[in-house]
Amino acid sequence: MIYTNFREIDKAGRIVISKDIRRHLNINAGDVLQINADDGQIIIKKAEPKCVFCNTPENLTEFSGKHICAGCLQKLRGE
């Protein structure tokens, strides 16, 4: 199903993403969104978690709200 909304940008440059779309995409308060602009389009998508040190999206462990990959975690442990 395709969800379409028309929203006005407020004076602060904000838009509201409807509850239907947020629910469909599992977007919750505090989630990070990636915003890209290209060829007259704005693309907004939920950002993938990445390692805070090397930016890999693979083999992540969450610690205090940050993500650390297995490789960087081993380096931190001195292994």
N, C-alpha and C positions, 0 to 999 in steps of 0.2 A: 504494500500500500504506500502510495506517495502522499506525504503531508505537505500542504502548501498553506502558508500564512502571508498576509500582507501586514507589515508593521511600519510605523512611523518612527524615525530616529528622533530622540528627544534632544533638548538643547545641550546636554552633556555628551551627545554622540552615542547614546546607548540604545539598544533594542531589546525587546523582551522575546525570549524563545518560549513558545506556548508549552503548557503543561503536557499536552498530547505528544508533542515532538520530544520533549525531554524524557517522558516516560518511555516512548518507543525506542529511543537511543540510549536509555539508561544513563542519562546525564543528571547528576545530583549537585546540590549546593556544595561548593568547594572543589568540584572537578575542574581540571585544566582543559581549556579548549585551544586547539590550534587554528589560527586564522590566516588564510592565504588569499592574496589578491593577484589575479592574472587575467589579462584580456577582457577587462570589464566585468569580471565576476569576483564575488567574494565567496570563498569556500570555508565553512566552519565545521570542524569535526573534533570529536573527543580525542585529546592527545593520548598517545600511548605512553605508559610509564617507561622511563629509561634510567639507566644507571647515572647517578649524580656525578660520577667521576669520568666515565668513558662514553656515555650516551648509548650503550648497547641496550636493546629492548629484551634481551634474552637472559634466562636464569636469574631472575631478580628476587631479592629478599627485601622486605620493607622494614625499615628501622626509623622510628620517630618521624614518620610521615615522608621519609626519603627512601628511594630505591637504590640498592647496591647489587651489582652483579656478582656471581660466584667468583670470578677472576679477581675483581678488585677487593672482595671480601677476604680472599686468601692473602693478597698482598698486605692488607691492613693487619691481618693476624701474624704476618711475618713468615708465612709458609711458602 
